[in-house]
């Protein structure tokens, strides 16, 4: 079958337009045959956000960034994003820029508001999550803080009420304890009253002793100081002596250890029995020699010449 | 001295002749209905007939780019999806359209220059003029128009098949799964990229066909002149494709 040139060209054009459209939607991460709607957002800082970056909600891609524009009048970044038609973004949702451009790519992340809220309409502007000054955060947290403060006050009220009940009840533990404490204090007071004279005497004696002591230290101050000096010197000498003694003891200890372990001459003398054995053997032989000498002196004197003149 | 001036002025003279030829072609636009069938004929010969070679080049470009990118980015700190983020924009912005431009400079440009050159040296163009036909409207305009219209179509084919080739080689070669590839591509996709590719394709289409028509239309010196025109058309087209590529990138990106 022969196709005309017009048909071939028309088919090629249509096909390329379809491929272009499908590819475009595909890479934009948008459903091929589904509509979409636009949402806006305003940021102080775009952090490298660009056209075509994904928009995610709870980690799921729900659209793409359509445009990023710097508004020089207000010095803010105005971002337009295209969201898939079937995604509903509840009112109260916030949007922020995350990611590092080099590694994971920058993306917009929508944090959805309460699920009960109605969805935002197309063209609505989402705000970034609260951030910045302490006062701003505080004002955002104000309702929660107020409810917490309320619950704390309620608890305090209940506690105070319970305390009041305890105190007003004559049989309560708190009341009994307080009464017992009061009685104890009364007893202490009566004892103090009864022994007042004794206490006064004790105090006057204590005062006299301290006066004597003060007088003594005043009058004998020089002698005392001299005595203390001498004592100090003596103690220093004693300290030196003790140190020397300690060194001597250590040396003696080393010596004893060496003796015990058989090191050195003395050690060997003490620990090696062979010397004794040899000495003993020498003594026995000498003994025998002397006995022999006594018994047979001639044997030895035979060759002895007492006086040899020539 | 005069020869030096001649040498210096020759580019200007060539530019002037080229501009006048294109102006005559543009002035013939209202006559295009007369040469309607001629236009479709050229669209088929320039566009449809070039789809196989352009697709082949695109597929291999994408495949090689994927393999080489995965080789270059072999690091545990770089996610593999980055391969897709590099291959797809590279194909859309540069590789598919420039490779296509070079191939068509040889295939389409040389053919047009040879065709018109032969017609010129065999005095067929003169015969057309004698018959009262507008030779520029009949020969040049349909070819240039066909190039401008069909190069974007070829770009779409080259790009789609190139990215497909990249995905296929990456997936079946074990470099990157198709899912990772597409995730990376979507991550850094800029909607302007394919449009920029289309703008390049239109520009390159005009450059290749208009230079070929100019060289062929003003061919002299017989068969040797036809050979020279054909060579010059292909070479000049490639040079001006590179120049235009740079100018477009600097001005539009």
Boltz contact constraints between the chains, C-beta under 6 A:
constraints:
  - contact:
      token1: [A, 5]
      token2: [B, 40]
      max_distance: 6.0
  - contact:
      token1: [A, 5]
      token2: [B, 41]
      max_distance: 6.0
  - contact:
      token1: [A, 5]
      token2: [B, 44]
      max_distance: 6.0
  - contact:
      token1: [A, 6]
      token2: [B, 40]
      max_distance: 6.0
  - contact:
      token1: [A, 8]
      token2: [B, 44]
      max_distance: 6.0
  - contact:
      token1: [A, 8]
      token2: [B, 48]
      max_distance: 6.0
  - contact:
      token1: [A, 9]
      token2: [B, 40]
      max_distance: 6.0
  - contact:
      token1: [A, 9]
      token2: [B, 43]
      max_distance: 6.0
  - contact:
      token1: [A, 12]
      token2: [B, 48]
      max_distance: 6.0
  - contact:
      token1: [A, 12]
      token2: [B, 153]
      max_distance: 6.0
  - contact:
      token1: [A, 16]
      token2: [B, 153]
      max_distance: 6.0
  - contact:
      token1: [A, 16]
      token2: [B, 156]
      max_distance: 6.0
  - contact:
      token1: [A, 19]
      token2: [B, 156]
      max_distance: 6.0
  - contact:
      token1: [A, 19]
      token2: [B, 160]
      max_distance: 6.0
  - contact:
      token1: [A, 20]
      token2: [B, 156]
      max_distance: 6.0
  - contact:
      token1: [A, 24]
      token2: [B, 194]
      max_distance: 6.0
  - contact:
      token1: [A, 27]
      token2: [B, 185]
      max_distance: 6.0
  - contact:
      token1: [A, 27]
      token2: [B, 186]
      max_distance: 6.0
  - contact:
      token1: [A, 27]
      token2: [B, 189]
      max_distance: 6.0
  - contact:
      token1: [A, 29]
      token2: [B, 186]
      max_distance: 6.0
  - contact:
      token1: [A, 51]
      token2: [B, 190]
      max_distance: 6.0
  - contact:
      token1: [A, 51]
      token2: [B, 191]
      max_distance: 6.0
  - contact:
      token1: [A, 52]
      token2: [B, 189]
      max_distance: 6.0
  - contact:
      token1: [A, 52]
      token2: [B, 190]
      max_distance: 6.0
  - contact:
      token1: [A, 52]
      token2: [B, 191]
      max_distance: 6.0
  - contact:
      token1: [A, 105]
      token2: [B, 187]
      max_distance: 6.0
  - contact:
      token1: [A, 105]
      token2: [B, 188]
      max_distance: 6.0
